[in-house]
Amino acid sequence: MSSTSHAIPAYFLYGEPLREPDERLIHIETIAARSALHGWVIRAHRHNDLYQVFLINRGHADVDLDERRARVHGPGVIVVPPGAVHSFRWQAGTVGLVLSLAPGLLAGSWPTAGELQDLLDQSLALSFDRRSVGATDLRQLGQMMLREFTRSAFGRQPALRGLLAAFLANVLRLTREAHPDGLLRPTIMGTPDRELVAQFRRLLEAHYREHRSIRSYAASLAVSETRLRRACLAVVGRPPVELAHGRLLIESERLLRYTTMSIAKVAFHLGFQDPAYFTRFFTRLRQVSPRGFRARDVASGQFAD
């Protein structure tokens, strides 16, 4: 990322103030819903903690992504990882969808999460053969997700997660068909900083319960702590220790929300030697105790989803 990246605005969704995404976040809207309001021009910006996938069914876009430019015609896909600076000049009337999802959503969620993570960690701008797309369920899955997203029905969240997994699997399949030698030659690749942060996230996923030091992670990546810190701040606006704590927090919330494990068992499962320390850790980061978080989710009906 260039030295000018700090002047690039960061949004939650385009035009919206930054906020911490819930680990379950899946947001879906049409390309037109936001782009038409801005004259089909989306100025350069970034998202610190969101992946975005754009499905273009009809129309095209001139894309600036990680300081490289491409034109993507429908049917096509654009993948924007967290921290990637991007802008779009859409053809007026372009038809398609925008999916935004929190990094924690993939973490340990599906057996193929590693492959999907590799896909989402790269900046991609690809046009596909119309017949190849027609042989998949990509468009149908996109419409089903959009319809499900607008509902407030029981089971909405697991339905969205299932549809999302199938959608991303179709994108992965098309991408591999377009690049049978792997995902190392997409139209657009990431910057060194963002690639380093992606590697760091993958290491975190494998070792977060070990509570390894940032020095240990940096050594595994063959970089200095300063280099890793600089990359994390440039890409996601947070130091490595906050990313490590954030991954522990995601799993904490998941266990509190979806299991009946006691607070002490959650703590030990996550590698904390002292349940009291886990409670202080969770409370400091979430401003509510683990017990209070679980009670609040039960009261709001989150366990139903």
MIKE-564361 format. One record per residue: x, y, z of N, C-alpha, C in turn. Coordinates in steps of 0.05 Angstrom, whole numbers, padded with zeros to 5 digits, always signed. Example, Ala and Ser with C-alpha at 12.3 -4.5 7.8 and 13.67 -1.06 7.14 Angstrom:
2
+00264-00114+00156+00246-00090+00156+00264-00066+00156 +00257-00045+00142+00273-00021+00143+00258+00001+00157 
END
This chain:
305
+00017-00024+00000+00000+00000+00000+00018+00025+00000 +00011+00045-00016+00028+00068-00018+00027+00085+00006 +00047+00105+00007+00048+00123+00030+00024+00141+00031 +00009+00143+00009-00014+00160+00009-00039+00146+00020 -00036+00120+00027-00059+00105+00035-00072+00116+00060 -00057+00129+00077-00068+00140+00101-00088+00163+00095 -00086+00174+00071-00105+00195+00063-00130+00183+00051 -00130+00157+00046-00154+00143+00035-00174+00138+00057 -00199+00147+00054-00218+00142+00075-00224+00113+00079 -00229+00105+00104-00237+00078+00111-00267+00079+00120 -00283+00062+00109-00311+00060+00116-00318+00032+00126 -00341+00031+00140-00352+00004+00146-00364-00006+00119 -00386+00004+00110-00394+00002+00083-00391+00030+00070 -00389+00032+00044-00383+00057+00031-00401+00080+00041 -00388+00101+00051-00402+00124+00061-00411+00122+00090 -00407+00098+00103-00416+00094+00131-00393+00095+00150 -00396+00107+00174-00374+00108+00194-00364+00080+00201 -00338+00079+00208-00326+00054+00217-00340+00044+00242 -00343+00018+00243-00352+00004+00267-00342-00024+00266 -00341-00037+00289-00331-00065+00291-00353-00084+00281 -00346-00101+00261-00367-00119+00251-00371-00142+00270 -00396-00151+00272-00402-00175+00286-00390-00198+00270 -00380-00219+00284-00367-00241+00269-00386-00256+00251 -00413-00252+00255-00432-00266+00238-00441-00250+00214 -00429-00225+00211-00440-00206+00192-00439-00217+00163 -00462-00217+00150-00464-00220+00121-00483-00198+00112 -00474-00180+00095-00490-00159+00084-00491-00162+00054 -00516-00160+00043-00520-00164+00014-00537-00142+00004 -00529-00130-00019-00545-00110-00032-00538-00111-00062 -00555-00098-00078-00549-00097-00107-00527-00076-00111 -00513-00079-00133-00493-00059-00140-00506-00031-00143 -00530-00031-00155-00543-00006-00160-00552+00008-00134 -00558-00007-00113-00569+00005-00089-00551+00027-00078 -00525+00025-00079-00507+00045-00069-00494+00061-00091 -00486+00047-00113-00471+00061-00134-00488+00081-00149 -00514+00075-00154-00531+00093-00169-00534+00120-00154 -00533+00119-00127-00536+00143-00111-00512+00161-00115 -00489+00150-00124-00465+00165-00127-00457+00169-00156 -00478+00168-00174-00472+00172-00202-00456+00149-00214 -00457+00125-00202-00443+00101-00211-00413+00104-00209 -00404+00123-00192-00375+00126-00187-00371+00122-00157 -00355+00103-00149-00347+00098-00121-00318+00106-00118 -00313+00127-00103-00286+00137-00100-00268+00119-00083 -00242+00123-00085-00222+00106-00072-00227+00106-00042 -00228+00081-00030-00233+00078-00002-00224+00050+00006 -00226+00043+00031-00219+00016+00040-00237+00008+00063 -00238-00018+00069-00252-00028+00092-00232-00043+00109 -00230-00036+00134-00210-00048+00151-00216-00077+00158 -00241-00084+00162-00248-00110+00172-00272-00122+00157 -00272-00120+00131-00292-00132+00115-00280-00143+00089 -00289-00167+00082-00285-00177+00054-00309-00169+00038 -00304-00163+00012-00326-00157-00006-00322-00173-00032 -00345-00184-00041-00346-00198-00066-00368-00186-00083 -00360-00177-00107-00379-00165-00126-00385-00185-00148 -00410-00191-00152-00418-00208-00175-00431-00190-00196 -00419-00189-00219-00430-00172-00241-00444-00191-00260 -00470-00188-00262-00485-00204-00281-00487-00192-00308 -00490-00165-00309-00492-00151-00334-00481-00123-00331 -00466-00114-00351-00453-00088-00349-00423-00091-00345 -00409-00070-00338-00381-00072-00333-00372-00051-00313 -00347-00054-00304-00335-00035-00285-00306-00031-00291 -00297-00005-00289-00268+00001-00289-00260+00001-00260 -00242-00016-00253-00235-00021-00225-00206-00012-00220 -00202+00004-00199-00175+00009-00188-00174-00006-00162 -00156-00025-00161-00155-00043-00138-00125-00049-00131 -00117-00040-00107-00089-00043-00099-00071-00030-00120 -00078-00006-00129-00062+00010-00147-00059-00002-00174 -00076-00021-00182-00076-00031-00209-00104-00028-00220 -00105-00028-00246-00130-00022-00260-00139-00046-00278 -00165-00050-00279-00175-00071-00296-00204-00063-00304 -00213-00074-00326-00241-00072-00334-00253-00100-00332 -00275-00102-00317-00288-00127-00313-00316-00126-00326 -00321-00144-00345-00347-00146-00358-00363-00169-00345 -00389-00164-00344-00406-00186-00334-00409-00207-00355 -00411-00233-00347-00409-00241-00319-00380-00240-00309 -00377-00230-00285-00350-00228-00273-00352-00225-00243 -00329-00227-00231-00327-00225-00202-00303-00207-00194 -00308-00191-00173-00287-00175-00161-00285-00182-00132 -00262-00188-00122-00257-00195-00094-00240-00173-00081 -00249-00161-00059-00234-00140-00046-00229-00149-00017 -00204-00155-00010-00198-00163+00018-00197-00139+00036 -00197-00144+00063-00194-00121+00082-00169-00105+00076 -00172-00079+00077-00149-00061+00074-00142-00054+00045 -00153-00068+00026-00147-00062-00002-00160-00036-00011 -00145-00018-00021-00156+00008-00031-00169+00002-00058 -00193+00011-00062-00208+00005-00086-00227+00027-00094 -00232+00030-00120-00252+00049-00130-00264+00036-00155 -00288+00046-00162-00302+00035-00185-00315+00057-00201 -00314+00053-00227-00331+00069-00245-00348+00050-00260 -00373+00048-00251-00392+00028-00262-00405+00038-00287 -00411+00021-00306-00429+00027-00328-00456+00031-00316 -00469+00053-00323-00496+00059-00312-00515+00036-00318 -00529+00027-00298-00548+00005-00301-00536-00022-00298 -00511-00023-00288-00499-00050-00284-00515-00066-00264 -00519-00091-00270-00535-00109-00253-00517-00129-00239 -00520-00131-00213-00504-00150-00198-00508-00146-00168 -00491-00160-00152-00494-00160-00123-00467-00153-00110 -00469-00143-00086-00445-00138-00069-00449-00153-00043 -00430-00171-00037-00431-00186-00012-00409-00175+00006 -00415-00168+00031-00395-00159+00050-00397-00179+00074 -00373-00188+00083-00373-00207+00105-00349-00202+00123 -00354-00208+00149-00333-00204+00169-00312-00226+00167 -00287-00220+00172-00266-00240+00171-00272-00264+00189 -00284-00259+00212-00289-00281+00231-00310-00301+00221 -00325-00294+00200-00345-00312+00191-00334-00338+00180 -00311-00336+00166-00299-00360+00154-00284-00376+00174 -00274-00363+00196-00256-00376+00214-00268-00402+00226 -00258-00425+00217-00267-00450+00228-00295-00457+00221 -00308-00444+00202-00337-00448+00198-00343-00472+00181 -00327-00477+00160-00333-00498+00141-00308-00515+00136 -00312-00540+00128-00289-00557+00122-00271-00545+00100 -00283-00530+00081-00267-00518+00060-00259-00489+00065 -00261-00480+00091-00256-00452+00097-00228-00444+00088 -00208-00461+00090-00181-00454+00082-00179-00446+00053 -00192-00462+00035-00192-00456+00007-00207-00430+00001 -00229-00426+00014-00245-00401+00010-00229-00377+00021 -00215-00381+00043-00198-00360+00054-00176-00352+00034 -00164-00371+00022-00143-00365+00002-00155-00349-00021 -00179-00355-00029-00193-00340-00050-00197-00311-00042 -00208-00307-00018-00216-00281-00009-00192-00263-00001 -00169-00275+00005-00146-00260+00013-00132-00247-00011 -00140-00252-00035-00128-00241-00059-00146-00221-00072 -00135-00199-00081-00150-00180-00097-00154-00192-00125 -00179-00195-00133-00185-00208-00159-00205-00191-00174 -00201-00190-00200-00220-00177-00218-00220-00193-00244 -00241-00210-00246-00241-00230-00267-00268-00230-00282 -00266-00231-00309-00289-00235-00326-00290-00265-00333 -00314-00276-00333-00317-00305-00339-00333-00309-00365 -00329-00333-00376-00344-00341-00399-00374-00344-00391 -00392-00334-00407-00420-00334-00399-00431-00363-00397 -00421-00381-00414-00430-00408-00413-00420-00422-00388 -00395-00415-00379-00385-00427-00355-00402-00419-00331 -00409-00394-00330-00425-00384-00308-00453-00397-00309 -00464-00400-00333-00490-00412-00336-00491-00441-00327 -00468-00454-00327-00467-00481-00318-00465-00484-00287 -00463-00461-00273-00463-00461-00244-00489-00451-00233 -00491-00450-00207-00515-00439-00194-00509-00411-00182 -00489-00398-00193-00479-00373-00181-00501-00352-00180 -00514-00347-00203-00535-00326-00203-00558-00333-00185 -00567-00358-00187-00589-00366-00170-00583-00364-00140 -00559-00372-00133-00551-00370-00105-00550-00340-00096 -00540-00323-00114-00539-00295-00107-00567-00284-00102 -00586-00291-00119-00614-00281-00115-00626-00293-00090 -00620-00318-00084-00631-00330-00060-00619-00317-00035 -00594-00310-00036-00582-00295-00013-00594-00268-00009 -00598-00254-00031-00610-00227-00029-00638-00229-00018 -00654-00249-00027-00681-00252-00016-00681-00260+00013 -00662-00277+00021-00661-00286+00049-00652-00263+00067 -00634-00246+00056-00623-00224+00072-00645-00204+00079 -00664-00200+00061-00685-00181+00066-00707-00191+00085 -00706-00217+00092-00726-00228+00110-00718-00225+00139 -00737-00228+00157-00731-00229+00185-00742-00255+00197 -00740-00276+00181-00751-00302+00188-00733-00318+00206 -00745-00336+00222-00729-00354+00238-00710-00370+00221 -00685-00374+00231-00665-00389+00216-00651-00373+00194 -00655-00347+00193-00643-00331+00172-00613-00333+00171 -00600-00332+00194-00571-00332+00195-00559-00359+00184 -00567-00382+00194-00556-00407+00183-00563-00410+00153 -00586-00400+00144-00593-00402+00116-00573-00385+00100 -00567-00361+00109-00548-00344+00095-00520-00356+00094 -00512-00368+00116-00486-00381+00117-00483-00404+00098 -00504-00420+00096-00504-00442+00077-00503-00433+00048 -00520-00413+00042-00520-00402+00015-00494-00389+00008 -00482-00375+00028-00456-00362+00023-00434-00382+00017 -00434-00404+00032-00414-00425+00027-00416-00436-00001 -00441-00441-00010-00445-00451-00037-00438-00430-00058 -00444-00405-00053-00438-00383-00071-00408-00381-00075 -00393-00380-00053-00364-00377-00054-00351-00401-00067 -00362-00425-00062-00351-00449-00075-00354-00447-00105 -00376-00436-00115-00380-00432-00143-00360-00412-00155 -00355-00390-00139-00335-00371-00148-00307-00384-00149 -00301-00400-00129-00275-00414-00129-00272-00432-00153 -00294-00446-00159-00293-00465-00182-00288-00450-00208 -00302-00428-00212-00299-00412-00236-00271-00400-00238 -00261-00391-00215-00234-00379-00215-00213-00400-00222 -00216-00424-00212-00197-00445-00218-00199-00454-00247 -00223-00453-00258-00226-00459-00287-00212-00438-00304 -00214-00413-00295-00201-00391-00310-00171-00391-00306 -00161-00402-00283-00133-00403-00277-00126-00431-00267 -00125-00451-00285-00122-00479-00275-00095-00483-00261 -00075-00465-00265-00050-00469-00252-00050-00457-00223 -00074-00449-00214-00076-00439-00187-00084-00409-00186 -00085-00398-00162-00094-00371-00159-00070-00351-00158 -00048-00358-00171-00025-00342-00169-00022-00322-00192 -00040-00324-00211-00039-00305-00233-00066-00292-00239 -00079-00281-00219-00104-00268-00225-00099-00241-00239 -00120-00228-00247-00117-00202-00260-00103-00183-00243 -00108-00183-00217-00096-00164-00198-00087-00179-00174 -00063-00173-00165-00052-00185-00140-00050-00164-00118 -00045-00174-00094-00044-00155-00071-00017-00143-00068 -00016-00124-00049+00009-00111-00042+00025-00128-00023 +00051-00123-00020+00067-00139-00001+00056-00137+00027 +00048-00113+00036+00037-00110+00063+00013-00127+00067 -00006-00127+00048-00030-00142+00051-00026-00171+00050 -00007-00180+00033+00000-00208+00031+00012-00218+00058 +00028-00200+00070+00040-00208+00096+00018-00210+00117 -00001-00192+00117-00022-00193+00137-00040-00218+00132 -00044-00225+00107-00059-00249+00101-00045-00274+00112 -00019-00275+00109-00003-00297+00120-00005-00298+00151 -00004-00274+00162-00006-00272+00192-00033-00282+00201 -00055-00275+00187-00081-00284+00194-00083-00314+00192 -00070-00326+00172-00071-00355+00170-00056-00369+00193 -00033-00357+00201-00019-00367+00224-00036-00365+00249 -00049-00342+00252-00067-00339+00275-00088-00360+00276 -00099-00366+00253-00121-00386+00252-00111-00413+00262 -00086-00419+00256-00075-00445+00264-00065-00446+00293 -00059-00423+00305-00045-00423+00331-00058-00404+00352 -00081-00393+00347-00091-00372+00365-00095-00383+00393 -00101-00408+00396-00106-00419+00423-00079-00424+00439 -00057-00420+00425-00031-00424+00438-00021-00398+00452 -00034-00376+00446-00027-00350+00457+00003-00344+00451 +00011-00349+00427+00038-00343+00419+00044-00313+00419 +00069-00306+00424+00077-00278+00424+00078-00268+00395 +00076-00241+00392+00078-00229+00366+00106-00234+00355 +00126-00234+00373+00153-00240+00364+00155-00267+00351 +00141-00287+00363+00141-00314+00352+00128-00315+00325 +00105-00301+00322+00092-00300+00295+00110-00287+00275 +00123-00265+00282+00140-00251+00264+00164-00269+00255 +00175-00284+00274+00196-00302+00267+00187-00323+00247 +00162-00334+00251+00152-00354+00233+00148-00342+00205 +00143-00316+00204+00139-00303+00178+00165-00292+00166 +00187-00295+00181+00214-00286+00173+00214-00256+00169 +00200-00241+00187+00202-00212+00186+00206-00203+00215 +00212-00177+00218+00215-00166+00245+00188-00159+00256 +00187-00156+00283+00161-00147+00295+00153-00120+00284 +00173-00102+00280+00167-00076+00269+00154-00077+00241 +00165-00095+00225+00155-00098+00197+00126-00109+00198 +00121-00128+00216+00094-00139+00218+00075-00118+00228 +00083-00103+00248+00066-00082+00259+00060-00061+00238 +00080-00053+00223+00075-00033+00203+00056-00042+00182 +00058-00068+00174+00040-00079+00154+00011-00080+00164 +00008-00089+00189-00019-00091+00201-00032-00063+00203 -00017-00044+00212-00028-00017+00214-00035-00005+00187 -00019-00011+00167-00024+00000+00140-00049-00013+00128 -00053-00039+00133-00074-00054+00119-00101-00052+00134 -00100-00058+00160-00125-00059+00175-00127-00038+00197 -00107-00021+00200-00108+00000+00220-00106-00009+00249 -00096-00034+00253-00093-00044+00280-00067-00059+00283 -00054-00059+00306-00029-00073+00310-00034-00103+00311 -00013-00120+00308-00017-00149+00308-00029-00160+00333 -00023-00148+00356-00034-00159+00381-00064-00156+00382 -00075-00135+00370-00104-00132+00369-00117-00152+00350 -00103-00159+00329-00114-00180+00311-00114-00207+00326 -00092-00213+00341-00091-00238+00356-00113-00239+00377 -00117-00217+00392-00138-00216+00411-00165-00218+00398 -00168-00205+00375-00193-00206+00361-00201-00234+00353 -00181-00250+00344-00187-00278+00337-00196-00294+00361 -00184-00290+00384-00192-00303+00408-00220-00294+00416 -00226-00269+00412-00252-00258+00419-00274-00271+00401 -00268-00273+00376-00288-00286+00357-00295-00314+00367 -00275-00330+00374-00280-00357+00383-00294-00357+00410 -00287-00338+00427-00301-00336+00453-00331-00331+00449 -00337-00312+00432-00365-00306+00426-00380-00330+00414 -00366-00344+00396-00378-00367+00383-00385-00389+00404 -00366-00395+00422-00370-00415+00442-00392-00407+00462 -00392-00382+00469-00413-00372+00488-00440-00372+00475 -00441-00367+00449-00466-00364+00435-00478-00391+00428 -00461-00410+00419-00472-00434+00406-00467-00460+00422 -00454-00458+00445-00450-00482+00462-00460-00477+00490 -00462-00499+00505-00470-00496+00533-00446-00500+00552 -00422-00498+00541-00398-00500+00557-00398-00478+00579 -00388-00486+00602-00386-00466+00624-00365-00445+00617 -00366-00423+00631-00346-00401+00626-00318-00412+00630 -00314-00428+00651-00288-00439+00656-00279-00458+00634 -00297-00475+00623-00289-00493+00601-00283-00477+00576 -00298-00456+00571-00291-00439+00548-00263-00428+00551 -00257-00418+00575-00231-00406+00580-00208-00427+00575 -00211-00451+00586-00191-00471+00583-00189-00480+00554 -00211-00483+00540-00212-00491+00512-00196-00471+00495 -00196-00446+00503-00183-00425+00487-00154-00420+00497 -00145-00437+00515-00117-00435+00523-00111-00417+00546 -00132-00406+00559-00128-00390+00583-00124-00408+00607 -00104-00403+00623-00098-00419+00646-00116-00412+00670 -00127-00388+00669-00143-00378+00692-00169-00367+00682 -00192-00379+00689-00218-00369+00679-00223-00340+00687 -00213-00332+00710-00216-00304+00719-00203-00285+00699 -00179-00293+00690-00164-00276+00671-00180-00275+00644 -00191-00298+00636-00208-00298+00612-00231-00278+00614 -00244-00279+00638-00267-00261+00642-00258-00232+00640 -00235-00225+00652-00225-00197+00650-00218-00190+00621 -00206-00209+00606-00199-00205+00578-00224-00199+00561 -00244-00216+00564-00268-00213+00549-00283-00187+00556 -00285-00182+00582-00299-00158+00591-00286-00133+00581 -00259-00132+00581-00245-00109+00572-00250-00103+00542 -00251-00124+00526-00254-00121+00497-00283-00117+00489 -00302-00130+00503-00330-00128+00495-00347-00111+00513 -00336-00100+00534-00351-00083+00553-00375-00097+00565 -00373-00123+00566-00394-00139+00580-00380-00166+00587 -00388-00177+00610-00375-00202+00619-00384-00225+00601 -00369-00248+00601-00378-00271+00586-00406-00280+00594 -00412-00280+00620-00438-00288+00629-00460-00268+00619 -00454-00242+00620-00472-00222+00611-00477-00224+00581 -00455-00230+00566-00458-00233+00537-00476-00256+00530 -00472-00278+00544-00489-00302+00538-00518-00296+00545 -00523-00283+00568-00550-00277+00576-00564-00258+00557 -00548-00239+00547-00559-00220+00527-00567-00233+00501 -00550-00252+00492-00556-00266+00467-00581-00284+00470 -00583-00297+00493-00607-00314+00498-00632-00296+00498 -00630-00273+00512-00653-00256+00514-00662-00244+00487 -00642-00240+00469-00648-00229+00443-00655-00250+00422 -00654-00276+00430-00661-00297+00412-00640-00305+00393 -00614-00296+00398-00593-00302+00379-00587-00332+00377 -00593-00347+00398-00588-00376+00396-00605-00389+00375 -00628-00377+00369-00646-00388+00348-00633-00387+00321 -00615-00368+00317-00601-00365+00291-00574-00379+00292 
END
